[in-house]
């Protein structure tokens, strides 16, 4: 598609919509129509949109994506997590015969969002973001085209004793797009651990949206591994609301996709709540990845902990945009934000923009960012102990990013992510 795709003319945006195919035929027709209209009006965000100023979307907007097929030929090996219920999605569609869900406590729904929406159409419609505007363009597209996703509904007081592993596999020979919608709702005092992984092959575009609602005293561990193909595009958005004394522990590990962006918007709605959103990224070649978050403290005594660490090799481009907002009512807020990046090449580029916006006067908030090279002193020390240069550099890189992974409170998930980092490093002939 030619450059005019950057314009906001409705006729051009409607052409893009038509290219993506027909919206799903379900009970959410009003949502589908509203999503299309919002996108046709706003168009894609450009670098003049402040929240997207570092993200270059031309690769996506100039590609002609068709709708993804419902299945794939063959099935890649699945790296399972022990003691977990498993849900598999292929090109955005739930695959029941590849999934494994054990006996669930009374009142819990774990399965396909499309299945759940058929019985709860009004609630499903309300979970989509139809605010409009160029910065919400991908959410508008998601509302228009989302085929399926995860629905996890846990009633008050229920604590799931098994982890939930959601495996997304995307495959395309020609450019194709799939749109995923997740809804996670934990009642008061409920607890769950959710692990998502994205993998696949070919020039696939994944457009994912997750709505996460935590009641009072609820606790969710939400861990995501994005390792899609080098030709893939991955755009995702998490909207998280945390009730009083709620605890959200989120982590993002970015290894794959040629172009990726993860947006996270969290609201600490009740007092004494915690929001943890951290991550690690390893990028090489011409990968372009953005990690963007806005965490709003709307209630007193809330805590936020946000640490992102990563390494960029070759001509990779990384972006960290983290904003913590503290409303006037959110006294006694304790917020910490840090971004550290190692540049392994003089052609790699990192844009880091940590922000604090504080309207309360009794808070403890700090943020910081550093960008640098590998520690030559540490490298010399390892070399002096007889370790080969390539291995020494790999050890330092791994130690640097694993320091962030150690923030994952679940040991099984933590080890799973550390193993993925090890595979990424082992696959590079020249980690430096």
C-alpha positions in Angstrom: 0.0 0.0 0.0 1.3 3.4 -0.9 2.3 6.3 1.4 -1.3 7.8 1.5 -2.1 5.1 4.1 -0.6 7.6 6.5 -3.4 10.1 5.8 -6.6 10.2 7.9 -9.0 10.4 4.9 -11.9 8.0 5.6 -11.8 6.6 2.0 -8.2 5.5 2.4 -8.9 4.0 5.9 -11.9 2.2 4.5 -9.8 0.7 1.8 -7.5 -0.6 4.5 -10.4 -2.1 6.4 -11.8 -3.8 3.3 -8.4 -5.4 2.8 -8.6 -7.0 6.2 -11.8 -8.8 5.3 -15.2 -9.0 6.7 -15.7 -8.6 10.5 -16.8 -11.7 12.5 -20.5 -12.5 12.2 -21.5 -12.5 15.9 -23.6 -10.7 18.5 -21.2 -7.8 18.6 -22.3 -6.1 15.4 -22.6 -2.7 17.0 -19.0 -3.0 18.4 -17.7 -4.1 15.0 -19.4 -1.1 13.3 -18.2 1.4 15.9 -14.6 0.1 15.6 -14.6 0.5 11.8 -16.0 4.0 12.1 -13.5 5.1 14.7 -10.6 3.8 12.7 -11.8 5.3 9.4 -12.1 8.6 11.2 -8.7 8.6 13.0 -6.4 6.6 10.8 -3.1 5.3 12.1 -1.0 7.2 14.6 2.1 9.1 13.2 5.2 10.5 14.8 3.2 13.6 15.4 1.2 11.7 17.9 3.2 12.1 21.1 2.8 8.6 22.4 3.9 7.2 19.1 6.7 9.6 18.2 9.4 6.9 18.4 7.5 4.1 16.7 7.8 3.8 12.9 4.7 2.2 11.5 5.4 2.5 7.8 6.4 -1.1 7.4 2.9 -2.1 8.6 0.9 0.5 6.8 2.5 -0.1 3.5 1.9 -3.9 3.6 -1.3 -5.5 2.2 -2.5 -7.8 4.9 -5.3 -10.2 4.3 -7.3 -12.1 6.9 -5.4 -15.0 8.5 -6.4 -18.5 7.8 -8.1 -20.6 10.5 -5.4 -23.3 10.7 -1.9 -24.1 9.7 -0.1 -27.1 8.1 1.7 -29.0 10.8 2.0 -28.1 14.4 5.2 -26.7 15.9 6.6 -28.2 19.1 5.0 -26.6 22.2 7.2 -25.7 25.2 4.9 -26.6 28.0 4.9 -25.2 31.5 4.5 -27.7 34.3 1.3 -27.9 36.2 -0.6 -25.7 33.9 -3.9 -25.6 32.0 -3.1 -25.0 28.4 -5.0 -23.0 25.7 -3.8 -22.9 22.1 -4.7 -20.3 19.6 -3.7 -20.6 15.9 -3.9 -17.4 13.9 -6.2 -15.9 16.4 -8.6 -18.9 16.7 -9.0 -21.2 19.7 -8.0 -24.8 19.0 -9.8 -27.1 21.5 -8.1 -30.3 20.5 -4.7 -28.8 21.1 -5.7 -27.3 24.4 -5.9 -29.0 27.8 -8.1 -27.7 30.6 -8.6 -29.6 33.8 -11.4 -29.6 36.3 -12.1 -26.0 37.4 -13.5 -24.7 40.6 -17.2 -23.8 40.6 -18.0 -20.6 38.8 -14.7 -20.3 36.9 -14.8 -19.8 33.2 -11.6 -20.6 31.3 -11.7 -20.8 27.5 -12.6 -19.1 24.3 -13.6 -15.4 24.5 -15.9 -16.0 21.4 -17.7 -18.8 23.3 -18.1 -16.7 26.4 -19.3 -13.7 24.4 -22.1 -15.6 22.9 -23.7 -16.0 26.4 -22.5 -12.5 27.7 -22.8 -10.2 24.7 -23.4 -7.0 26.7 -20.4 -7.6 29.0 -18.2 -8.6 26.0 -19.2 -5.5 24.1 -18.3 -3.3 27.2 -14.8 -4.8 27.4 -13.8 -3.2 24.0 -12.2 0.2 24.0 -14.0 2.5 21.6 -12.6 5.8 22.7 -11.3 6.6 19.2 -8.4 8.8 18.3 -5.2 7.9 16.4 -3.5 6.7 19.5 -6.3 4.1 19.9 -6.3 3.1 16.2 -5.2 -0.5 16.9 -7.9 -0.9 19.6 -10.5 0.3 17.1 -9.2 -2.3 14.6 -9.3 -4.9 17.4 -13.0 -4.1 18.1 -13.8 -4.4 14.4 -12.0 -7.7 13.7 -11.2 -9.6 16.9 -12.1 -13.3 16.2 -11.3 -14.9 19.5 -9.0 -14.8 22.6 -8.9 -15.9 26.2 -11.7 -15.4 28.6 -10.8 -16.0 32.3 -13.5 -15.3 34.8 -12.8 -16.1 38.4 -15.4 -15.5 41.1 -14.6 -13.9 44.5 -12.5 -15.9 46.8 -11.4 -18.6 44.3 -7.6 -19.2 44.0 -6.6 -21.2 41.0 -4.0 -23.8 42.0 -2.8 -24.4 38.4 -1.0 -21.9 36.2 -2.7 -21.0 32.9 -0.5 -21.2 29.8 -1.9 -19.5 26.6 0.1 -20.3 23.5 -0.4 -18.2 20.4 0.9 -19.6 17.1 0.8 -17.4 14.0 1.7 -18.6 10.6 1.5 -17.0 7.1 3.0 -17.4 3.7 1.6 -14.1 2.5 1.0 -11.1 4.8 -2.0 -11.9 7.0 -3.5 -10.4 10.2 -5.3 -11.8 13.2 -6.9 -9.9 16.0 -7.1 -11.3 19.5 -9.3 -10.1 22.4 -8.6 -11.3 26.0 -10.7 -10.7 29.0 -9.4 -11.5 32.5 -11.7 -10.8 35.5 -10.8 -11.7 39.0 -13.3 -11.2 41.8 -12.5 -10.0 45.3 -9.7 -12.1 46.8 -9.3 -14.3 43.7 -5.9 -15.4 42.5 -4.4 -16.7 39.2 -1.2 -17.0 37.2 -1.3 -16.4 33.5 1.6 -17.1 31.1 1.3 -16.0 27.4 3.6 -16.9 24.6 3.6 -15.7 21.0 5.5 -17.6 18.3 5.1 -18.6 14.7 6.5 -18.1 11.2 6.1 -15.8 8.2 4.8 -12.2 7.7 2.0 -12.3 10.2 0.5 -9.3 12.0 -0.8 -9.9 15.5 -3.1 -7.2 16.9 -3.9 -8.2 20.5 -5.9 -6.4 23.2 -6.4 -7.5 26.8 -8.7 -6.2 29.4 -7.7 -7.1 33.0 -9.9 -6.4 36.0 -8.8 -7.2 39.5 -11.2 -6.9 42.4 -10.3 -6.0 46.0 -7.5 -8.2 47.4 -7.2 -10.0 44.0 -3.8 -11.2 42.8 -2.7 -11.9 39.2 0.7 -12.9 37.9 0.6 -12.0 34.2 3.7 -13.0 32.2 4.2 -12.6 28.4 6.9 -13.9 26.1 6.8 -12.4 22.6 9.0 -14.4 20.3 7.3 -14.2 16.9 9.1 -14.5 13.5 11.5 -12.0 12.2 9.1 -11.0 9.4 6.2 -10.6 11.9 4.5 -7.5 13.3 3.2 -7.6 16.9 1.0 -4.9 18.4 -0.6 -5.4 21.8 -2.4 -3.4 24.4 -3.2 -4.2 28.0 -5.7 -2.3 30.0 -5.5 -3.1 33.7 -7.7 -2.0 36.6 -6.6 -2.9 40.2 -9.0 -2.7 43.2 -8.1 -2.0 46.8 -5.2 -4.1 48.0 -5.1 -5.8 44.7 -1.7 -7.1 43.3 -0.8 -7.1 39.6 2.6 -8.7 38.8 3.3 -8.2 35.1 6.3 -9.0 33.0 7.1 -8.8 29.3 10.0 -10.6 27.6 10.6 -9.3 24.0 12.7 -11.4 21.7 10.9 -11.6 18.4 9.0 -9.8 15.6 10.6 -7.4 13.2 8.2 -4.7 14.5 6.6 -4.8 17.9 4.9 -2.6 20.4 3.4 -3.3 23.8 1.2 -0.7 25.4 0.1 -1.0 29.0 -2.4 1.3 30.7 -3.0 0.5 34.3 -5.2 2.3 36.9 -4.7 1.8 40.6 -8.3 2.4 41.4 -8.3 1.3 45.1 -6.1 2.1 48.1 -3.1 0.0 49.1 -2.8 -1.7 45.7 0.3 -2.8 43.8 1.2 -2.6 40.1 4.3 -4.3 38.9 5.1 -4.1 35.2 8.7 -4.9 34.2 10.5 -6.6 31.3 13.5 -7.5 29.4 14.3 -7.2 25.7 17.0 -8.7 23.4 16.9 -7.3 19.9 19.2 -7.8 16.9 19.2 -7.3 13.1 16.8 -4.5 12.2 14.2 -5.3 14.9 12.2 -2.4 16.2 10.4 -2.8 19.5 8.5 -0.3 21.8 7.6 -0.8 25.4 5.1 1.9 26.4 3.2 2.2 29.7 1.0 4.7 31.5 0.3 3.8 35.1 -2.3 6.0 36.9 -2.4 6.2 40.7 -6.0 7.2 41.4 -6.1 6.1 45.1 -3.8 6.5 48.1 -1.1 4.3 49.4 -0.5 2.6 46.0 2.8 1.2 44.9 4.3 0.8 41.4 7.5 -1.0 40.5 8.7 -0.9 36.9 12.1 -2.1 35.7 13.0 -2.7 32.0 16.4 -3.9 31.0 17.7 -5.0 27.6 20.4 -5.3 24.9 20.4 -4.1 21.4 22.7 -5.6 18.7 23.3 -4.8 15.0 20.9 -2.1 13.8 18.1 -2.8 16.3 16.0 0.0 17.7 14.4 -0.1 21.1 11.9 2.3 22.7 10.9 2.7 26.4 8.2 5.2 27.2 7.0 4.9 30.8 4.8 7.4 32.4 3.6 7.3 36.0 0.8 9.6 36.9 -0.2 10.4 40.5 -3.6 12.0 41.0 -4.2 14.5 43.8 -6.1 12.0 45.8 -3.3 9.4 45.6 -1.3 10.5 48.6 1.3 8.2 50.1 2.1 6.8 46.6 5.4 4.9 46.3 6.5 4.6 42.6 9.8 3.4 41.1 10.7 3.3 37.5 14.0 2.3 35.8 15.2 1.6 32.3 18.7 0.3 31.5 20.0 -0.7 28.0 23.2 -2.1 26.7 24.2 -1.2 23.2 26.2 -4.0 21.6 26.7 -2.1 18.3 27.5 1.5 17.4 24.5 1.3 15.0 21.9 0.2 17.6 19.6 3.0 18.8 17.7 3.3 22.1 15.1 5.9 22.8 14.2 6.1 26.5 11.6 8.5 28.0 10.7 7.8 31.6 8.1 10.3 33.0 6.5 11.3 36.3 3.4 13.4 36.5 2.6 14.2 40.1 -0.4 16.1 41.5 -0.1 14.9 45.1 2.3 16.4 47.6 3.0 13.4 49.9 4.6 10.8 47.6 7.8 8.9 47.1 8.5 8.7 43.4 11.7 8.1 41.4 12.7 7.3 37.9 15.9 6.9 35.8 17.4 5.6 32.6 20.9 4.6 31.5 22.3 3.6 28.1 25.8 2.2 27.8 28.2 -0.5 26.6 29.3 -3.8 28.2 31.5 -3.4 31.2 35.0 -3.7 29.8 36.5 -4.3 33.2 34.1 -7.3 33.8 34.9 -8.6 30.3 38.6 -8.4 31.0 38.2 -10.2 34.3 36.3 -13.1 32.6 38.9 -13.2 29.8 41.7 -13.3 32.3 40.1 -16.4 33.8 40.4 -18.3 30.5 36.9 -17.7 29.2 36.6 -17.1 25.4 35.6 -13.6 24.4 32.3 -14.7 22.8 31.3 -16.7 25.8 32.3 -13.9 28.2 30.2 -11.4 26.4 27.2 -13.8 26.4 27.6 -14.4 30.1 27.6 -10.6 30.8 24.6 -10.1 28.6 22.6 -12.9 30.2 23.4 -11.7 33.7 22.3 -8.1 32.8 18.9 -9.1 31.5 18.2 -11.9 33.9 18.5 -9.3 36.7 15.2 -8.0 35.4 13.7 -11.5 35.0 14.4 -12.2 38.6 11.5 -9.9 39.4 9.1 -12.6 38.3 7.7 -14.0 41.6 6.7 -17.4 40.1 9.8 -19.6 40.1 8.6 -21.9 37.3 7.8 -19.0 35.0 11.0 -17.3 35.9 13.0 -20.4 34.8 11.0 -20.7 31.7 11.8 -17.2 30.6 15.5 -17.5 31.5 15.7 -20.6 29.3 14.2 -18.6 26.4 16.9 -16.0 26.9 19.5 -18.7 26.8 18.1 -20.0 23.5 18.2 -16.6 22.0 21.8 -16.0 23.0 22.9 -19.5 21.8 21.3 -18.9 18.4 23.4 -15.8 17.8 26.8 -16.6 16.3 28.1 -13.2 17.3 26.2 -12.0 20.4 28.2 -8.7 20.3 
